Amino acid sequence: MESEFSTELQSKAFEVLSSDDNTAMETLFSHLFSHQHQSHAITFLQCCMHHHPDLLFIKLFFLLRCSPNLDTRANAARAFRFVKPSELWPKLRPVAQARLKAHFIDYLTEETSIQVLRLASVVLAETVSVVYKTHQNWPEILEWVMSSVASNDDKFREVALLVLSSLPNDCRFLISDALRDRVRVFHSSFLSSLASSNPNVQVASFGAVVSLVRLFSDPSLFHELLRAMMVGVFTLLHGFEGTYFRSAFAELINLVSQEPLLLKPYVSDMVLDVLQIAESEGLSKETHRLAFELVMAMTELKEYREHVLLNLPSDTVVRLFHIPMKMLLSIKEDGVGDHDRDFGIKCLKQLCVTLGGSKVLHLIVYEVLPLYLDDTEWKKRLSGITLLNVIAKEFSDEMVLMENFQGEVLNKVLKTFQDSHVQVRLAAFNFMEMPTNFVQAAQILYHHRLVHAFSIALDSDQDCKVKEQAASAMLFFLKNTLPESLTLNKNVDTIMSKLLSMLKGKESAKQRSIALSTFNIVAQRCHEVAPKYCANYLPILLEACNDKDSEIKEEAARGIRICAEFGTPQLKPFVNRILSEISVLMKDPNRSLSENAKAHDIAVSALGRICEFHRDSIDGSKIVPAWLSYLPLKDDLTEAKVMHEQLCVMVARLDKDLLGAGNQNLVKIIAVFVEVIDKGDKLATTQTIKQMNNLLRQLGRQIPRSALDTILLSLNANQRQLLLPLVSS
């Protein structure tokens, strides 16, 4: 630390602090509280704190007490707060500490500016704190605080209350203990201050009560103070500017968080008081939010949850949910919400977690939800969908079991698919993508109705975002539908016709990607789809292989692979063009980049399926070895496992095109096997790896030693260690 400050700076600091001329300190203040030179001022103060802490404390206090300039006194108090009296006080000599204690009390009676005194109250509180934490006493200051709190002078009352409210948390118990024999005096004085006609005194008294709350552990004393605080809150709410109410209520929230055991008997009444504030039409949204933060503070503590909140009357619970629901209305036409809406969603989630249970669910479902979903105002309908999202996440299992509820809610959701407002439609489709048991049950029980509703939306909706969301919801639906369910219902024709129209139209890139994904899912699950629709879809898939969007290229290549996999004869006329298009994907110079790597692997997989199921349409002696040259696959792990399994099957049956003339491709095949085995179960299934091991043992007996040596030289040490035991045995 010594080296951080130069000798020159240390000397300058001593000179400034010991000088009778205050000009340099006033300049320092101007720099400290402006951005231009702040870093230099901070460095200078840090040097003073380290090398001359006693001089710094004395200098700042001298300016605070004696400067004729109001701004200098205020800045001295601000600088005190910056350098922390608690760190400087212990470094003063006992004589200096004793003198400063006396000067502090004189200063408090002499200072004429209440603004400066408010700043100085924090300095005094921190100094009192460090005195008592270092096992010293300062009875004179406590006597001054007590007499000032009890006086009729509003200036002294406010400052004394501010000193008490500014006490650091770690010393409040010590101060309370020192004042315990004066509890009745403080109780009476606090009651008087809480009812003061001066809002500054009133607000300061809130902080003082919270600071010394342990002094009033007697239930009768605490009860009187708490009621006085609640009366004071309503007085500030209706009689003065909002800033006074906010400051006082923030202290009340602190009290709720810090003293749950003391407050537990009064929580029910406090909740009703909060509701009265939050429901008042004449107050600002900020005031409503602040009031409800007290309820949120209660929900975070088990002392309130277990014994009070869970036993609230039903009508109170309903009223609690209506408050955040009103906050959800803070949303614009474009769907952008403000802080109130975000806070409202947070409150709904927290209330559901805290009050969770069948009682709460029934209240929400039958008393709150219908009021919003069925309202004529779009913002309320949107809020209803948002609430449905929240409760579906928290109560999904219970919702599924509620009699008739599944069908009733789905009716309302399907109705909102055709809502007159874009944001409501978006929210409804988004809800159907929530991975909850409620949505899953709806997909099973109301399969036909959902497909029909999605189809209508894809046909009729003119908004691009809504169409995207509807297509995305349908894709989610199909992904999570059991294959047999999709097969038993053929609405498949309806789905395929919608997808075809989307792919032929000039839709957004995201709709072309969702549509392709949907086609691939349907084609893979319903084996008769690929032969039936292959001729219509293949031209679209081939064109999409050239798209700039990597996701579209991936889905296009996957669609070709699926069509090839099911051996559909309609593929034959397209084979040459397929080979041309997927060749571009496989030879993409940027395939090592993550955005192109998967498309490359899927294209190789498509080529592999053509080699397997359409050998009569290609020159196998050329195409099969070309496919082999791209193995192993490493980026799309799903396709990698499929292709490496296919390679095993072809080797096991001694595929002539794969092995090549004179088994010339054996070296490559063995190299692929070893590389795949080396990666464990990442690139192949356990069964495939087992089969590869067996095949390597067989091949080891057939391959010439010179070829084996060539293979071994091309492998790394770990791969050689894997191969040698297999081929040597």
C-alpha positions in Angstrom: 0.0 0.0 0.0 2.9 2.3 0.8 4.0 2.3 -2.9 0.6 3.2 -4.2 1.0 6.9 -3.1 4.1 8.8 -4.0 6.1 10.7 -1.3 5.1 13.9 -3.1 1.4 13.1 -2.8 1.8 12.2 0.8 3.5 15.6 1.5 0.9 17.4 -0.4 -1.8 15.7 1.6 -0.2 16.7 4.9 0.2 20.2 3.7 -3.5 20.6 2.8 -4.8 18.9 5.9 -2.7 20.9 8.3 -3.2 24.3 6.6 -5.4 27.0 7.9 -6.3 27.9 4.4 -9.4 25.9 3.3 -9.2 26.7 -0.4 -7.5 23.5 -1.4 -10.1 21.4 0.4 -13.0 23.3 -1.2 -11.4 22.7 -4.6 -11.1 19.0 -3.6 -14.8 18.9 -2.9 -15.7 20.4 -6.2 -13.6 17.8 -8.0 -14.9 14.9 -5.8 -18.6 15.6 -6.7 -18.0 16.2 -10.4 -17.1 13.7 -13.1 -14.3 15.6 -14.7 -11.6 15.3 -12.0 -13.3 12.8 -9.7 -10.6 10.1 -10.0 -7.8 12.5 -8.9 -9.9 13.6 -5.9 -10.6 10.1 -4.8 -6.9 9.2 -5.1 -6.0 12.2 -2.9 -8.6 11.2 -0.3 -7.4 7.6 -0.3 -3.8 8.9 0.4 -5.1 11.0 3.3 -7.1 8.0 4.7 -4.0 5.8 4.6 -1.3 8.2 5.8 -3.0 10.9 7.7 -6.4 9.5 9.0 -6.4 11.6 12.2 -5.7 14.9 10.3 -8.4 14.0 7.7 -11.1 13.4 10.3 -10.3 16.6 12.2 -10.1 18.7 9.0 -13.4 17.4 7.7 -15.1 17.9 11.1 -13.6 21.4 11.3 -15.1 22.4 7.9 -18.4 20.8 8.8 -18.7 22.8 12.0 -16.8 26.1 11.3 -17.0 26.9 7.6 -19.2 30.0 7.0 -20.0 28.6 3.6 -23.2 26.4 3.5 -22.0 24.4 0.5 -18.6 23.7 2.1 -20.3 22.4 5.2 -22.6 20.2 3.1 -19.7 18.9 1.0 -17.7 18.2 4.2 -20.6 16.0 5.3 -20.7 14.2 1.9 -17.0 13.7 2.0 -17.2 12.2 5.5 -19.7 9.7 4.2 -17.4 8.8 1.4 -14.3 8.2 3.6 -16.4 6.3 6.2 -15.9 7.7 9.8 -16.0 4.1 11.1 -12.6 3.5 9.5 -11.0 6.8 10.6 -12.3 7.0 14.2 -10.3 4.1 15.7 -7.1 5.7 14.3 -7.6 8.9 16.4 -5.8 9.3 19.7 -8.0 9.0 22.8 -7.6 12.7 23.5 -8.7 13.7 20.0 -11.7 11.3 20.3 -12.8 12.9 23.6 -12.6 16.4 22.2 -14.5 15.5 19.1 -17.3 13.9 21.1 -17.9 17.2 22.9 -17.6 19.2 19.6 -20.1 16.9 17.9 -22.8 17.8 20.4 -22.0 21.5 20.2 -22.2 21.3 16.4 -25.6 19.7 16.5 -27.0 22.6 18.5 -25.2 25.3 16.5 -25.9 24.2 12.9 -28.7 26.3 11.3 -29.2 24.4 8.1 -31.5 21.4 8.3 -30.2 20.2 4.9 -26.6 20.0 6.3 -27.8 18.4 9.5 -29.6 15.7 7.4 -26.3 14.9 5.7 -24.4 15.1 9.0 -26.8 12.7 10.7 -25.4 9.8 8.8 -21.9 10.8 9.8 -22.9 11.0 13.5 -24.7 7.6 13.3 -21.7 5.9 11.9 -19.4 7.5 14.5 -21.8 6.4 17.3 -21.7 2.9 15.9 -18.0 2.6 15.8 -17.7 4.0 19.4 -20.0 1.4 20.8 -18.6 -1.4 18.6 -15.1 -0.7 19.9 -16.4 -1.1 23.5 -16.5 2.6 24.3 -19.3 4.7 25.7 -20.8 8.0 24.6 -23.7 8.6 27.1 -23.8 12.3 26.2 -24.9 11.7 22.6 -27.5 9.2 23.6 -28.8 11.8 26.1 -28.9 14.4 23.4 -30.8 12.0 21.1 -33.3 11.1 23.7 -34.0 14.8 24.7 -34.2 15.8 21.0 -36.6 13.1 20.1 -38.8 14.2 23.0 -38.5 17.9 22.3 -41.0 20.2 20.5 -38.3 21.5 18.1 -38.9 19.8 14.8 -35.4 20.4 13.6 -33.8 18.6 16.6 -36.5 15.8 16.5 -35.9 15.1 12.8 -32.1 15.0 13.2 -32.2 12.8 16.2 -34.6 10.4 14.5 -32.4 10.4 11.4 -29.4 9.5 13.5 -31.3 6.5 15.0 -32.6 5.4 11.6 -29.1 5.6 10.0 -27.5 3.3 12.6 -25.7 0.4 10.8 -27.5 -2.9 11.3 -24.5 -4.5 13.1 -24.8 -2.0 16.0 -28.5 -1.5 16.5 -28.7 -4.2 19.1 -25.9 -2.5 21.1 -27.6 0.9 21.0 -31.0 -0.7 21.9 -29.3 -2.3 24.8 -27.8 1.0 26.0 -31.3 2.7 25.8 -33.3 -0.2 27.4 -33.9 1.7 30.6 -35.5 4.6 28.6 -37.9 2.4 26.6 -41.0 4.2 27.8 -39.6 7.6 26.9 -38.7 6.5 23.4 -42.0 4.7 22.9 -44.0 7.9 23.8 -41.7 10.1 21.7 -42.0 7.8 18.7 -45.8 7.7 18.9 -45.8 11.5 19.0 -43.4 11.7 16.0 -45.3 9.2 13.9 -48.4 11.5 14.3 -46.4 14.7 13.6 -47.8 17.2 11.2 -44.3 17.7 9.9 -43.8 15.0 7.1 -40.0 15.1 7.5 -40.3 14.2 11.2 -42.9 11.6 10.4 -40.9 9.8 7.8 -37.7 10.0 10.0 -39.6 8.3 12.8 -40.4 5.3 10.6 -36.7 4.6 10.1 -36.0 5.1 13.9 -38.7 2.7 14.9 -37.3 0.0 12.5 -33.8 0.7 13.8 -34.7 0.2 17.4 -37.6 -2.2 17.0 -36.0 -4.7 19.4 -36.4 -2.2 22.1 -40.2 -2.7 21.9 -40.4 -6.4 22.1 -43.3 -6.1 24.6 -46.4 -6.9 22.4 -48.5 -4.0 23.8 -45.7 -1.4 23.0 -45.1 -2.8 19.6 -48.8 -3.0 18.7 -49.2 0.7 19.4 -46.2 1.6 17.3 -47.3 -0.6 14.4 -50.8 0.9 14.3 -49.3 4.4 14.5 -47.1 3.5 11.6 -50.1 2.3 9.5 -52.1 5.4 10.4 -49.0 7.5 9.5 -48.7 5.8 6.1 -52.3 6.7 5.2 -51.7 10.2 6.4 -48.6 10.6 4.2 -50.4 8.9 1.3 -53.2 11.4 1.2 -51.7 14.6 2.7 -48.3 15.1 1.1 -46.2 14.4 -1.9 -45.6 10.8 -2.9 -41.9 10.9 -2.0 -42.8 11.0 1.7 -45.1 8.0 1.4 -42.5 6.1 -0.6 -39.8 6.7 2.1 -42.1 5.7 5.0 -43.5 2.6 3.2 -40.0 1.4 2.3 -39.2 1.4 6.0 -42.3 -0.6 6.7 -41.2 -3.2 4.1 -37.8 -3.3 5.9 -39.7 -4.0 9.1 -41.7 -6.8 7.5 -38.5 -8.5 6.2 -36.4 -8.0 9.4 -38.9 -8.9 12.2 -41.3 -11.6 11.0 -41.9 -13.0 14.5 -42.9 -9.6 15.9 -45.2 -8.9 13.0 -46.8 -12.3 12.5 -49.9 -11.5 14.7 -50.6 -8.4 12.6 -50.0 -9.7 9.0 -53.7 -10.3 8.1 -54.6 -6.7 9.0 -51.6 -5.4 7.2 -52.5 -7.3 4.1 -56.0 -5.6 4.2 -54.3 -2.2 4.6 -52.1 -2.9 1.6 -55.0 -3.9 -0.5 -56.8 -0.7 0.4 -53.8 1.2 -0.9 -53.3 -0.9 -4.0 -57.0 -0.8 -5.0 -57.3 2.9 -4.6 -58.1 4.5 -8.1 -56.7 7.9 -7.2 -53.1 6.8 -6.6 -50.3 6.3 -9.1 -49.2 3.0 -10.5 -45.9 3.4 -8.7 -47.7 3.7 -5.4 -49.7 0.6 -6.1 -46.5 -1.3 -6.9 -44.8 -0.1 -3.8 -47.7 -1.2 -1.6 -47.7 -4.6 -3.1 -44.0 -5.0 -2.5 -44.9 -5.4 1.1 -47.0 -8.5 0.3 -44.1 -9.8 -1.8 -41.8 -9.4 1.1 -44.2 -11.5 3.2 -44.3 -14.3 0.6 -40.6 -14.7 0.8 -40.5 -15.6 4.5 -41.9 -19.0 5.8 -43.0 -17.4 9.1 -45.7 -15.5 7.2 -46.4 -18.2 4.6 -47.0 -21.1 6.9 -49.1 -19.4 9.7 -50.8 -16.5 8.1 -50.9 -16.2 4.3 -52.2 -19.7 3.8 -55.1 -19.0 6.1 -56.3 -15.8 4.4 -60.0 -15.7 3.6 -61.0 -16.5 0.0 -62.2 -13.0 -0.8 -58.8 -11.6 0.3 -56.9 -14.1 -1.8 -59.0 -13.1 -4.9 -58.3 -9.4 -4.2 -54.6 -10.2 -3.9 -54.6 -11.7 -7.4 -56.5 -8.8 -8.9 -53.8 -6.3 -8.0 -51.0 -7.8 -10.2 -53.6 -8.6 -12.9 -54.2 -4.8 -13.2 -50.5 -4.3 -13.5 -50.5 -6.6 -16.5 -52.6 -4.0 -18.3 -49.5 -1.8 -18.7 -48.8 -2.9 -22.3 -48.7 -1.1 -25.6 -50.3 -2.1 -29.0 -47.0 -3.6 -30.1 -46.9 -5.9 -27.1 -44.1 -4.0 -25.3 -44.8 -3.9 -21.5 -43.3 -1.7 -18.9 -41.8 -2.4 -15.4 -45.3 -2.6 -13.9 -46.2 -5.5 -16.2 -43.0 -7.4 -15.4 -43.6 -6.8 -11.7 -47.1 -8.0 -12.1 -46.0 -11.3 -13.7 -43.5 -11.8 -10.9 -46.1 -11.2 -8.3 -48.5 -13.7 -9.9 -45.8 -16.4 -9.9 -44.9 -15.7 -6.3 -48.5 -15.7 -5.1 -49.0 -19.1 -6.9 -45.9 -20.6 -5.2 -46.8 -19.2 -1.8 -50.6 -19.8 -1.8 -50.4 -23.0 -3.9 -53.1 -25.6 -3.5 -56.5 -26.6 -4.7 -58.2 -23.8 -2.9 -56.2 -21.1 -4.7 -56.5 -22.8 -8.0 -60.3 -23.0 -7.8 -60.5 -19.3 -6.8 -58.3 -18.3 -9.8 -60.0 -20.5 -12.3 -63.6 -19.7 -11.4 -63.4 -16.2 -10.0 -60.5 -14.4 -11.6 -59.7 -16.0 -15.0 -63.2 -15.7 -16.6 -63.3 -12.0 -15.8 -60.3 -11.4 -18.0 -60.5 -14.0 -20.7 -64.1 -12.9 -21.5 -63.6 -9.2 -21.3 -64.2 -6.8 -24.2 -60.9 -5.0 -23.7 -58.0 -6.7 -25.4 -55.5 -5.9 -22.7 -57.6 -7.8 -20.2 -58.0 -10.8 -22.5 -54.2 -10.8 -22.9 -53.8 -10.6 -19.2 -56.1 -13.6 -18.9 -53.8 -15.6 -21.2 -50.8 -14.5 -19.2 -52.5 -15.7 -15.9 -53.3 -19.0 -17.6 -49.6 -19.3 -18.5 -48.6 -18.8 -14.9 -51.1 -21.2 -13.3 -50.4 -23.8 -15.9 -46.8 -23.9 -14.9 -47.6 -24.0 -11.2 -50.8 -26.1 -11.1 -50.6 -28.1 -14.3 -51.4 -31.5 -12.7 -54.3 -30.1 -10.6 -55.7 -28.4 -13.7 -55.8 -31.6 -15.7 -57.8 -33.3 -12.9 -60.3 -30.6 -12.4 -63.7 -31.6 -13.7 -64.7 -30.1 -17.1 -61.9 -27.5 -16.7 -59.7 -28.8 -19.5 -62.5 -28.5 -22.1 -63.7 -25.1 -20.8 -60.3 -23.5 -20.9 -59.4 -25.0 -24.3 -62.6 -23.5 -25.7 -61.5 -20.1 -24.5 -58.0 -20.6 -25.8 -59.3 -21.7 -29.2 -61.5 -18.7 -29.3 -58.5 -16.4 -28.7 -56.8 -18.1 -31.7 -59.2 -15.9 -33.8 -59.1 -12.9 -31.4 -59.5 -9.4 -32.9 -56.2 -8.3 -31.5 -52.8 -9.5 -32.7 -51.2 -9.6 -29.2 -54.0 -11.8 -27.8 -53.6 -14.3 -30.7 -49.8 -14.3 -30.3 -50.2 -15.0 -26.6 -52.7 -17.8 -27.2 -50.4 -19.7 -29.7 -47.5 -19.1 -27.4 -49.5 -20.7 -24.5 -49.9 -23.8 -26.6 -46.1 -24.2 -26.7 -45.8 -24.3 -23.0 -44.3 -27.7 -21.9 -46.9 -28.3 -19.2 -49.0 -31.4 -18.4 -52.1 -29.3 -19.1 -51.0 -28.6 -22.7 -49.9 -32.1 -23.2 -53.3 -33.4 -22.0 -55.1 -31.0 -24.3 -53.0 -32.3 -27.3 -54.1 -35.8 -26.5 -57.8 -35.2 -25.7 -58.5 -32.6 -28.3 -56.2 -33.6 -31.2 -58.7 -33.0 -34.0 -59.8 -29.6 -32.7 -56.3 -28.3 -32.3 -55.1 -29.3 -35.8 -58.2 -27.8 -37.2 -57.7 -24.5 -35.3 -54.0 -24.4 -36.3 -55.0 -24.9 -39.9 -57.5 -22.1 -39.9 -55.0 -19.8 -38.3 -52.4 -20.6 -41.0 -55.0 -20.0 -43.7 -56.7 -16.9 -42.4 -54.3 -14.8 -40.3 -52.8 -11.9 -42.1 -50.2 -11.0 -39.5 -46.7 -12.5 -40.2 -45.8 -12.8 -36.5 -49.0 -14.6 -35.7 -48.6 -17.0 -38.6 -45.1 -17.8 -37.4 -46.3 -18.4 -33.8 -49.2 -20.5 -35.0 -46.9 -22.6 -37.2 -44.5 -22.9 -34.3 -47.3 -24.0 -32.0 -48.4 -26.6 -34.5 -44.8 -27.9 -34.8 -44.6 -28.1 -31.0 -48.0 -30.0 -31.0 -46.7 -32.5 -33.6 -43.4 -33.0 -31.9 -45.2 -33.9 -28.7 -48.0 -36.0 -30.2 -47.6 -39.8 -30.0 -46.7 -41.3 -33.4 -49.7 -43.6 -33.3 -52.0 -40.7 -32.4 -50.9 -38.9 -35.6 -51.3 -42.0 -37.6 -54.8 -42.8 -36.3 -56.1 -39.3 -37.1 -54.9 -38.4 -41.3 -55.9 -34.9 -40.8 -52.4 -35.5 -42.0 -53.7 -34.5 -45.4 -54.9 -31.3 -43.9 -51.5 -30.6 -42.3 -49.6 -31.4 -45.5 -51.7 -29.2 -47.6 -51.2 -26.2 -45.2 -47.5 -26.9 -45.2 -47.3 -27.0 -49.0 -49.1 -23.7 -49.3 -46.7 -22.1 -46.7 -43.6 -23.4 -48.5 -44.9 -22.3 -51.9 -45.8 -18.9 -50.6 -43.4 -16.0 -50.0 -43.4 -16.4 -46.2 -40.7 -15.3 -43.7 -37.6 -17.4 -43.4 -38.7 -18.5 -40.0 -42.1 -19.8 -41.5 -40.2 -21.6 -44.3 -37.9 -23.3 -41.4 -40.9 -24.2 -39.2 -42.8 -25.6 -42.2 -39.9 -27.8 -43.2 -39.4 -29.1 -39.7 -43.1 -29.9 -39.5 -43.0 -31.8 -42.8 -40.0 -33.8 -41.6 -41.8 -34.8 -38.4 -45.0 -35.8 -40.2 -43.1 -37.7 -42.9 -40.9 -39.5 -40.4 -43.8 -40.6 -38.2 -46.4 -41.4 -40.9 -44.5 -43.7 -43.3 -47.1 -43.4 -46.0 -46.6 -39.6 -46.2 -43.2 -39.6 -47.9 -44.3 -41.7 -50.9 -47.6 -39.7 -51.2 -46.1 -36.2 -51.0 -42.5 -36.7 -52.2 -43.1 -35.4 -55.7 -44.6 -32.2 -54.4 -42.1 -31.5 -51.7 -38.8 -32.5 -53.3 -38.5 -29.5 -55.6 -39.1 -27.2 -52.6 -36.5 -29.1 -50.5 -34.0 -28.9 -53.3 -34.5 -25.2 -53.7 -34.2 -24.7 -49.9 -30.8 -26.4 -49.9 -29.4 -23.1 -51.4 -31.0 -20.9 -48.7 -28.8 -18.5 -46.8 -30.4 -19.6 -43.5 -28.5 -22.5 -41.9 -31.6 -23.9 -40.2 -33.5 -24.0 -43.5 -30.6 -25.8 -45.2 -30.6 -28.3 -42.3 -34.3 -29.0 -42.5 -34.2 -29.3 -46.3 -31.4 -31.8 -46.2 -33.2 -33.8 -43.5 -36.4 -33.8 -45.6 -34.4 -35.3 -48.6 -32.9 -37.9 -46.2 -36.4 -38.9 -45.0 -37.8 -39.2 -48.5 -34.8 -41.3 -49.5 -35.1 -43.4 -46.3 -38.6 -44.7 -47.1 -37.6 -45.8 -50.5 -40.3 -43.9 -52.4 -40.1 -44.5 -56.1 -41.0 -40.8 -56.8 -37.5 -40.0 -55.8 -35.9 -41.5 -58.9 -36.5 -38.6 -61.3 -34.9 -36.2 -58.8 -31.8 -38.3 -57.9 -29.3 -36.4 -60.2 -30.5 -33.1 -58.9 -30.4 -34.3 -55.3 -26.8 -35.5 -55.8 -25.9 -32.1 -57.2 -27.5 -30.1 -54.4 -26.3 -32.1 -51.5 -22.8 -32.2 -53.0 -22.7 -28.4 -52.6 -23.6 -28.8 -48.9 -21.1 -31.6 -48.3 -18.3 -29.6 -50.0 -19.2 -26.3 -48.4 -15.8 -24.7 -47.5 -17.5 -23.2 -44.4 -18.8 -26.5 -43.0 -16.4 -26.3 -40.1 -18.3 -23.3 -38.8 -21.1 -24.3 -36.4 -23.8 -22.7 -38.5 -23.0 -25.0 -41.5 -21.7 -28.1 -39.8 -25.0 -29.8 -39.2 -26.3 -29.1 -42.7 -23.2 -30.9 -44.0 -23.7 -33.9 -41.8 -27.4 -34.2 -42.7 -26.5 -34.0 -46.4 -24.0 -36.8 -46.0 -26.8 -38.8 -44.2 -29.2 -38.1 -47.1 -26.5 -39.4 -49.5 -26.1 -42.5 -47.3 -29.8 -43.3 -47.5 -29.7 -42.9 -51.3 -26.8 -45.4 -51.4 -28.8 -47.8 -49.2 -32.3 -47.6 -50.7 -31.8 -46.2 -54.3 -28.7 -48.0 -55.5 -30.5 -48.8 -58.8 -30.7 -45.1 -59.6 -27.0 -44.2 -59.1 -23.5 -45.4 -60.0 -22.8 -47.2 -56.8 -19.1 -47.8 -57.6 -18.6 -44.1 -57.5 -21.2 -42.7 -55.1 -20.8 -45.2 -52.3 -17.1 -44.6 -51.9 -17.8 -40.8 -52.1 -20.2 -41.2 -49.2 -17.6 -43.2 -47.3 -15.1 -40.4 -47.7 -17.2 -38.0 -45.6 -17.3 -40.4 -42.6 -17.2 -40.2 -39.7 -19.8 -37.5 -39.0 -19.1 -35.4 -35.9 -21.4 -32.4 -35.7 -25.0 -33.7 -36.0 -24.8 -36.6 -33.4 -28.2 -38.0 -34.4 -27.3 -38.4 -38.0 -23.8 -39.6 -37.0 -25.3 -42.5 -35.1 -27.6 -43.4 -38.0 -24.8 -43.3 -40.6 -22.3 -45.2 -38.5 -24.9 -48.0 -37.9 -25.5 -48.1 -41.7 -21.8 -48.4 -42.4 -21.7 -51.4 -40.1 -24.6 -53.1 -41.9 -23.0 -52.5 -45.3 -19.6 -53.9 -44.1 -21.2 -56.9 -42.5 -22.9 -57.8 -45.8 -19.7 -57.2 -47.7 -21.1 -54.5 -49.9 -19.1 -54.6 -53.1 -19.4 -50.9 -53.9 -18.4 -50.0 -50.3 -15.4 -52.3 -50.2 -14.2 -51.3 -53.7 -12.2 -53.3 -56.2 -9.7 -55.5 -54.4 -11.1 -54.3 -51.0 -9.3 -51.0 -51.6 -11.6 -49.1 -49.3 -10.9 -51.3 -46.2 -8.2 -48.9 -45.0 -10.7 -46.0 -44.9 -13.4 -48.2 -43.3 -11.1 -49.3 -40.5 -9.9 -45.8 -39.9 -13.6 -44.7 -39.5 -14.4 -47.5 -37.2 -11.4 -46.7 -34.9 -12.2 -43.0 -34.8 -15.8 -43.7 -33.9 -14.9 -46.3 -31.2 -12.4 -43.7 -29.8 -15.2 -41.3 -29.1 -17.1 -43.8 -27.0 -20.9 -43.6 -27.3 -20.8 -40.0 -28.6 -20.8 -40.9 -32.3 -22.5 -44.3 -32.2 -24.8 -46.4 -30.1 -23.4 -49.1 -27.7 -24.7 -51.8 -30.0 -23.0 -50.2 -33.1 -19.6 -49.9 -31.3 -19.9 -53.6 -30.3 -20.6 -54.5 -33.9 -17.6 -52.4 -35.1 -15.3 -54.2 -32.7 -16.4 -57.6 -34.0 -16.0 -56.4 -37.6 -12.5 -55.1 -36.9 -11.5 -58.6 -35.6 -12.8 -60.1 -38.9 -11.1 -57.5 -41.1 -7.8 -57.8 -39.2 -7.5 -61.4 -40.6 -8.1 -60.2 -44.2 -6.0 -57.1 -44.5 -2.3 -57.3 -45.6 0.3 -56.3 -43.0 1.6 -53.5 -45.2 -1.9 -51.9 -45.4 -2.3 -52.4 -41.7 1.0 -50.6 -41.1 -0.3 -47.7 -43.2 -3.5 -47.5 -41.2 -1.5 -47.6 -37.9 0.7 -44.7 -39.0 -2.3 -42.5 -39.8 -3.8 -43.0 -36.3 -3.0 -41.2 -33.1 -1.5 -43.1 -30.1 -4.8 -43.8 -28.4 -6.4 -45.0 -31.6 -3.5 -47.3 -32.3 -3.8 -48.7 -28.8 -7.5 -49.4 -29.6 -6.9 -51.1 -32.9 -3.9 -53.3 -32.2 -5.5 -55.8 -29.8 -8.4 -56.3 -32.2 -6.5 -56.9 -35.4 -3.7 -58.9 -33.7 -6.2 -61.3 -32.2 
